[in-house]
Amino acid sequence: MNDPALSRLQTLPSWLLGRAAALGHRLVAEHLAEAELRLPHHAVLCAVAEYEPVAQAELARTVKIDPKDVVTVLNELQARELVTRTRDPKDARRNLITLSAAGRELLRRTETLGEQANAELVAPLGPAEREQLGVLLQRVISDR
């Protein structure tokens, strides 16, 4: 007797979302590689742009990356002169992170690359379906 367990598994929302997420990550990673960036670099640049000047520890919490890994990412971004670190004048134990002009320019480019990757991801869908997918995914992940 043949049990279609795999066929059932492949229809579950968790399976499908996982596969879609893997495809989305791959597409975004491929596009960001054109700018010699990885996903964590892009996430940090986006967060710094939104919250700057942002404390290094707060940045780690915001992007949900281990603080040690954020240090590595920041070191790499600083070596490329994309971010600057300065001591917080109110608390010398804290570093404040800001984007440099080159960081802002690269962020604009990577935002375009990310949009291209996401357009590829949802290309099989029509405009209304794309909007509906976004709304549904927001509902699935909200408040969790």
Residue frames relative to the residue before (quaternion, step in Angstrom):
aa qw qx qy qz dx dy dz
M 1.0000 0.0000 0.0000 0.0000 0.00 0.00 0.00
N 0.2684 -0.7843 0.5468 0.1177 3.58 -0.78 1.09
D 0.1855 -0.7804 0.5914 0.0827 3.58 -0.63 1.18
P 0.3099 -0.7838 0.5080 0.1779 3.63 -0.59 1.08
A 0.0678 0.8474 -0.5229 0.0628 3.60 0.92 0.91
L 0.6621 0.4980 -0.3190 0.4603 3.59 0.91 -0.85
S 0.6363 0.5275 -0.3292 0.4566 3.58 0.97 -0.81
R 0.6494 0.4944 -0.3140 0.4851 3.59 1.00 -0.79
L 0.6308 0.5471 -0.3308 0.4397 3.57 0.92 -0.90
Q 0.7164 0.4816 -0.2530 0.4369 3.55 0.89 -0.98
T 0.6457 0.4769 -0.3365 0.4924 3.60 1.26 0.09
L 0.5129 0.6606 -0.4143 0.3590 3.60 1.26 -0.17
P 0.5712 -0.6091 0.4212 0.3542 3.60 -0.99 0.78
S 0.6360 0.5343 -0.3409 0.4404 3.61 0.96 -0.79
W 0.6409 0.5113 -0.3141 0.4787 3.59 1.01 -0.80
L 0.6995 0.4817 -0.2720 0.4523 3.56 0.78 -1.05
L 0.6498 0.5011 -0.3186 0.4745 3.59 0.98 -0.82
G 0.6370 0.5327 -0.3236 0.4536 3.58 1.00 -0.79
R 0.6660 0.4899 -0.2953 0.4788 3.56 0.96 -0.88
A 0.6529 0.5012 -0.3135 0.4736 3.59 0.97 -0.84
A 0.6409 0.5182 -0.3238 0.4646 3.60 1.00 -0.81
A 0.6469 0.5120 -0.3247 0.4626 3.59 0.93 -0.84
L 0.6491 0.5013 -0.3151 0.4775 3.58 0.96 -0.83
G 0.6538 0.5163 -0.3105 0.4578 3.59 0.93 -0.88
H 0.6525 0.5049 -0.3125 0.4707 3.59 0.93 -0.87
R 0.6552 0.5140 -0.3191 0.4523 3.57 0.92 -0.87
L 0.6724 0.5000 -0.3017 0.4549 3.59 0.87 -0.92
V 0.6668 0.4847 -0.3063 0.4760 3.58 0.91 -0.90
A 0.6443 0.5242 -0.3258 0.4517 3.60 0.93 -0.87
E 0.6478 0.5154 -0.3208 0.4602 3.59 0.95 -0.83
H 0.6804 0.4804 -0.2912 0.4705 3.58 0.92 -0.87
L 0.6625 0.4997 -0.3123 0.4624 3.60 0.94 -0.83
A 0.5732 0.5960 -0.3770 0.4172 3.58 1.12 -0.59
E 0.5583 0.5960 -0.3874 0.4278 3.60 1.17 -0.48
A 0.7231 0.3708 -0.2144 0.5419 3.58 1.20 -0.60
E 0.4552 -0.7064 0.4165 0.3469 3.57 1.35 0.25
L 0.5143 0.5968 -0.4360 0.4350 3.54 0.99 0.96
R 0.2839 -0.7020 0.6211 0.2023 3.51 -1.34 0.44
L 0.7300 -0.4476 0.2930 0.4253 3.57 -1.27 0.33
P 0.6680 0.4883 -0.3407 0.4463 3.67 0.80 -0.77
H 0.6011 0.5519 -0.3597 0.4524 3.61 1.06 -0.70
H 0.6761 0.5002 -0.2912 0.4560 3.54 0.88 -0.98
A 0.6431 0.5220 -0.3233 0.4576 3.58 0.94 -0.87
V 0.6642 0.4940 -0.3070 0.4696 3.59 0.93 -0.86
L 0.6417 0.5140 -0.3325 0.4620 3.61 0.91 -0.84
C 0.6513 0.5148 -0.3150 0.4600 3.60 0.94 -0.87
A 0.6827 0.4865 -0.2902 0.4615 3.58 0.88 -0.93
V 0.6395 0.5117 -0.3349 0.4658 3.59 0.95 -0.81
A 0.6467 0.5262 -0.3236 0.4473 3.58 0.91 -0.89
E 0.7100 0.4680 -0.2656 0.4542 3.58 0.96 -0.81
Y 0.8235 0.2806 -0.1036 0.4821 3.59 0.92 -0.87
E 0.4109 0.7560 -0.4567 0.2259 3.61 1.20 -0.06
P 0.5486 -0.2468 -0.7988 0.0015 1.43 -2.04 1.38
V 0.1467 -0.8041 0.5747 0.0407 3.56 -0.84 0.98
A 0.4830 -0.6524 0.5042 0.2946 3.54 -1.03 0.85
Q 0.6037 -0.6007 0.3932 0.3466 3.53 -1.04 0.83
A 0.6651 0.4977 -0.3092 0.4630 3.61 0.93 -0.86
E 0.6456 0.5083 -0.3155 0.4747 3.59 1.00 -0.81
L 0.6038 0.5612 -0.3431 0.4503 3.56 1.06 -0.75
A 0.6457 0.5188 -0.3199 0.4600 3.59 0.91 -0.89
R 0.6704 0.4850 -0.3023 0.4732 3.59 0.93 -0.86
T 0.6554 0.5415 -0.3135 0.4232 3.57 0.95 -0.89
V 0.7681 0.3433 -0.1926 0.5050 3.60 0.86 -0.93
K 0.3714 -0.7654 0.4527 0.2669 3.57 1.38 0.02
I 0.4440 0.6192 -0.4922 0.4209 3.52 0.90 1.11
D 0.5898 -0.5819 0.4279 0.3612 3.57 -1.02 0.82
P 0.5632 -0.6405 0.3968 0.3393 3.62 -0.84 0.91
K 0.6303 0.5200 -0.3475 0.4600 3.63 1.01 -0.69
D 0.6600 0.4965 -0.3058 0.4737 3.57 1.03 -0.76
V 0.6064 0.5409 -0.3542 0.4629 3.59 1.09 -0.67
V 0.6092 0.5419 -0.3532 0.4588 3.59 1.01 -0.75
T 0.6575 0.5037 -0.3114 0.4658 3.59 0.90 -0.88
V 0.6548 0.5025 -0.3085 0.4727 3.58 0.90 -0.91
L 0.6711 0.4923 -0.3014 0.4652 3.59 0.89 -0.90
N 0.6136 0.5383 -0.3488 0.4604 3.59 1.00 -0.74
E 0.6732 0.4890 -0.2918 0.4717 3.58 0.94 -0.90
L 0.6675 0.4872 -0.3021 0.4751 3.59 0.95 -0.83
Q 0.6531 0.5025 -0.3137 0.4717 3.59 1.01 -0.77
A 0.6154 0.5424 -0.3464 0.4550 3.61 1.04 -0.71
R 0.7003 0.4199 -0.2505 0.5202 3.59 1.16 -0.60
E 0.4254 -0.7350 0.4231 0.3157 3.56 1.37 0.13
L 0.3789 0.7288 -0.4742 0.3169 3.56 1.04 0.87
V 0.7687 0.1431 -0.0965 0.6159 3.58 1.24 -0.49
T 0.2234 -0.7355 0.6150 0.1756 3.51 -1.31 0.31
R 0.2148 -0.7352 0.6303 0.1270 3.52 -1.23 0.67
T 0.0414 0.7741 -0.6308 0.0332 3.52 -0.95 0.92
R 0.5481 -0.5887 0.4726 0.3601 3.56 -1.20 0.52
D 0.4691 -0.6470 0.5272 0.2887 3.52 -1.06 0.83
P 0.4102 -0.7324 0.4785 0.2577 3.63 -0.61 1.04
K 0.6660 0.4935 -0.2983 0.4731 3.60 1.20 -0.44
D 0.7902 0.0670 -0.0127 0.6091 3.59 1.22 -0.49
A 0.3002 -0.8107 0.4791 0.1519 3.59 -0.13 1.31
R 0.5843 0.5795 -0.3821 0.4205 3.62 1.22 -0.20
R 0.6982 0.4672 -0.2522 0.4802 3.57 1.25 -0.42
N 0.2679 -0.7078 0.6283 0.1803 3.51 -1.23 0.66
L 0.2112 -0.7431 0.6208 0.1338 3.55 -1.07 0.81
I 0.2297 -0.7858 0.5676 0.0872 3.53 -0.89 1.02
T 0.0245 0.7681 -0.6393 0.0268 3.55 -1.04 0.89
L 0.5025 -0.6207 0.5031 0.3302 3.55 -1.28 0.36
S 0.3639 -0.6707 0.5943 0.2542 3.52 -1.19 0.61
A 0.6863 -0.4356 0.3544 0.4623 3.57 -1.28 0.07
A 0.6500 0.5074 -0.3167 0.4688 3.59 0.98 -0.81
G 0.6282 0.5368 -0.3273 0.4583 3.57 1.09 -0.71
R 0.6435 0.5105 -0.3175 0.4738 3.58 1.01 -0.80
E 0.6540 0.5125 -0.3097 0.4623 3.55 0.96 -0.86
L 0.6738 0.4777 -0.2999 0.4773 3.58 0.91 -0.88
L 0.6218 0.5419 -0.3493 0.4447 3.60 1.00 -0.72
R 0.6216 0.5216 -0.3488 0.4690 3.60 0.97 -0.75
R 0.6591 0.5030 -0.3062 0.4677 3.58 0.95 -0.86
T 0.7038 0.4620 -0.2866 0.4572 3.60 0.84 -0.91
E 0.5767 0.5542 -0.3879 0.4581 3.60 1.12 -0.49
T 0.6395 0.5073 -0.3165 0.4832 3.57 1.02 -0.78
L 0.6490 0.5104 -0.3167 0.4669 3.59 0.95 -0.86
G 0.6519 0.5125 -0.3103 0.4649 3.59 1.00 -0.80
E 0.6353 0.5183 -0.3246 0.4716 3.56 1.04 -0.77
Q 0.6316 0.5233 -0.3316 0.4661 3.59 1.02 -0.77
A 0.6518 0.5144 -0.3123 0.4615 3.59 0.95 -0.88
N 0.6830 0.4780 -0.2922 0.4687 3.57 0.92 -0.87
A 0.5967 0.5425 -0.3604 0.4688 3.58 1.10 -0.61
E 0.6370 0.5105 -0.3246 0.4777 3.60 1.02 -0.77
L 0.6339 0.5586 -0.3292 0.4217 3.56 0.96 -0.90
V 0.7997 0.2907 -0.1404 0.5062 3.58 0.82 -0.97
A 0.2876 0.8051 -0.4797 0.1974 3.59 1.25 0.24
P 0.6580 0.5151 -0.3470 0.4258 3.66 0.94 -0.64
L 0.6676 0.5051 -0.2934 0.4617 3.61 1.24 -0.31
G 0.4732 -0.6354 0.5266 0.3082 3.53 -1.22 0.51
P 0.7198 -0.4554 0.2936 0.4339 3.61 -1.23 0.29
A 0.6775 0.4776 -0.3045 0.4693 3.61 0.86 -0.87
E 0.6421 0.5184 -0.3224 0.4637 3.59 1.02 -0.75
R 0.6170 0.5377 -0.3415 0.4620 3.60 1.05 -0.75
E 0.6631 0.4941 -0.3025 0.4740 3.55 0.91 -0.90
Q 0.6593 0.5075 -0.3055 0.4631 3.56 0.93 -0.90
L 0.6233 0.5360 -0.3425 0.4548 3.60 0.97 -0.80
G 0.6552 0.5161 -0.3119 0.4551 3.58 0.90 -0.88
V 0.6561 0.5067 -0.3044 0.4692 3.57 0.94 -0.91
L 0.6809 0.4937 -0.2932 0.4546 3.59 0.87 -0.93
L 0.6594 0.4975 -0.3161 0.4666 3.60 0.93 -0.83
Q 0.6132 0.5342 -0.3521 0.4633 3.60 1.03 -0.70
R 0.6553 0.5086 -0.3136 0.4622 3.58 0.97 -0.80
V 0.6404 0.5346 -0.3257 0.4449 3.57 1.00 -0.83
I 0.7916 0.3492 -0.1800 0.4681 3.60 0.84 -0.90
S 0.5048 0.6766 -0.4312 0.3185 3.61 1.17 -0.27
D 0.8672 0.1010 -0.0958 0.4781 3.51 -1.18 0.79
R 0.5277 0.6099 -0.4444 0.3898 3.60 0.90 0.82
